[in-house]
Amino acid sequence: MKPEGKINLFSRSKALVAATVAAVFFISSALAQKEQVIKLNTDLVVIDVTVTDKDGNFIRNLKAEDFAIYEDDQMQKIDFFEMNEEAALTRPLAVVFALDVSGSITSEEVIKQREATEHFMKLVRTDSVFSIIAFNNEIRVLQDFTSDAKRIRSAFEKIKEVGGSSRIFGSIDRSVSLLRRAPRYKSGRRLRRVVVVLSDGFDNIDPTDQTELIRRANEAEVTVYSITLPSYLPGAIANQRSMTLLDVSRIVPMTGGKDFSADTKDFTPVFKSIAEEIRASYTLAYYPPEESRRDGRAHQLRIEARRSGAIVRASRTTYQAPK
């Protein structure tokens, strides 16, 4: 081999080594940046918000500058904002349907619940996932998270009879636990975590004070909607249902949800309303201040909309900072 050939080979070897070192450095840097992004993302406090006027009409087309986030009464910078301007419900969901099968529910109502649930699944994105639990004095997971409508129908068929007491708060707690381990993202988009409770709103087992359950739901970014089979007291104002223990606990409003009365026993319009609620919502997020970001304390949250007469419902009123 000629000397110049040796020199060229040596030069190429040096170039190859240099390129390899550069590639390793680049990959290491990329991984480090990725780890940093993941770490930063876990620090984000995410809040889903619905805004209505005094008549309950949704206020749409608000911008990030139309909102203000307060942590412990101190205004924070909004670092992430998302709204849905499309006609269809495009946000993927993770939904737990909690079905009351106690003695206050009839078999006919269970069939109506199944039909409405199947219709709801058709209203949302195909990459949404659904779980079914049934509760009376016991709580059973009839179907873990799935996008398969046939499996959802089969879950309803497992409800052979109704009866017993009602454990509504325990069922919501179980639903929150299920959602904590549900898929977090689908098709690159964050799944909105939702519990839909179908019940008469009474609990014969658990205490009414559910402060810890509200905290857990807020921490898990879960919104609770309730579909109430109403009862009425003699002599009460017409069409005004009696207050339930679920109302007293304030789990639904403290997680940004809403209660719907199912007077006609036709749940389909109610499920349409819930889908519309979710479609009309906004997502806001912010990075907490450095001094409180990992102080291990609970912090109060408040969202305001800079629009006259606007009524804001937020999916969480607190967040628990990690240590």
Rosetta blueprint (number, residue, H / E / L):
1 M L
2 K L
3 P H
4 E H
5 G H
6 K H
7 I H
8 N H
9 L H
10 F H
11 S H
12 R H
13 S H
14 K H
15 A H
16 L H
17 V H
18 A H
19 A H
20 T H
21 V H
22 A H
23 A H
24 V H
25 F H
26 F H
27 I H
28 S H
29 S H
30 A H
31 L H
32 A H
33 Q H
34 K H
35 E H
36 Q H
37 V H
38 I H
39 K H
40 L H
41 N H
42 T H
43 D H
44 L L
45 V E
46 V E
47 I E
48 D E
49 V E
50 T E
51 V E
52 T E
53 D L
54 K L
55 D L
56 G L
57 N L
58 F E
59 I L
60 R L
61 N L
62 L L
63 K L
64 A H
65 E H
66 D H
67 F E
68 A E
69 I E
70 Y E
71 E E
72 D L
73 D L
74 Q E
75 M E
76 Q E
77 K L
78 I L
79 D L
80 F E
81 F E
82 E E
83 M E
84 N L
85 E L
86 E L
87 A L
88 A L
89 L L
90 T L
91 R L
92 P L
93 L E
94 A E
95 V E
96 V E
97 F E
98 A E
99 L E
100 D E
101 V L
102 S L
103 G L
104 S L
105 I L
106 T L
107 S H
108 E H
109 E H
110 V H
111 I H
112 K H
113 Q H
114 R H
115 E H
116 A H
117 T H
118 E H
119 H H
120 F H
121 M H
122 K H
123 L H
124 V L
125 R L
126 T L
127 D L
128 S L
129 V E
130 F E
131 S E
132 I E
133 I E
134 A E
135 F E
136 N L
137 N L
138 E L
139 I E
140 R E
141 V E
142 L E
143 Q E
144 D E
145 F E
146 T E
147 S L
148 D L
149 A H
150 K H
151 R H
152 I H
153 R H
154 S H
155 A H
156 F H
157 E H
158 K L
159 I L
160 K L
161 E L
162 V L
163 G L
164 G L
165 S L
166 S L
167 R L
168 I H
169 F H
170 G H
171 S H
172 I H
173 D H
174 R H
175 S H
176 V H
177 S H
178 L H
179 L H
180 R H
181 R L
182 A L
183 P L
184 R L
185 Y E
186 K E
187 S L
188 G L
189 R E
190 R E
191 L L
192 R E
193 R E
194 V E
195 V E
196 V E
197 V E
198 L E
199 S E
200 D L
201 G L
202 F L
203 D L
204 N L
205 I L
206 D L
207 P L
208 T L
209 D L
210 Q L
211 T H
212 E H
213 L H
214 I H
215 R H
216 R H
217 A H
218 N H
219 E H
220 A L
221 E L
222 V E
223 T E
224 V E
225 Y E
226 S E
227 I E
228 T E
229 L L
230 P L
231 S L
232 Y L
233 L L
234 P L
235 G L
236 A L
237 I L
238 A L
239 N L
240 Q L
241 R L
242 S L
243 M L
244 T L
245 L H
246 L H
247 D H
248 V H
249 S H
250 R L
251 I H
252 V H
253 P H
254 M H
255 T L
256 G L
257 G L
258 K L
259 D E
260 F E
261 S E
262 A L
263 D L
264 T L
265 K L
266 D L
267 F L
268 T H
269 P H
270 V H
271 F H
272 K H
273 S H
274 I H
275 A H
276 E H
277 E H
278 I H
279 R H
280 A L
281 S L
282 Y E
283 T E
284 L E
285 A E
286 Y E
287 Y L
288 P L
289 P L
290 E H
291 E H
292 S H
293 R H
294 R L
295 D L
296 G L
297 R L
298 A E
299 H E
300 Q E
301 L E
302 R E
303 I E
304 E E
305 A E
306 R L
307 R L
308 S L
309 G L
310 A L
311 I E
312 V E
313 R E
314 A E
315 S L
316 R L
317 T L
318 T E
319 Y E
320 Q E
321 A L
322 P L
323 K L
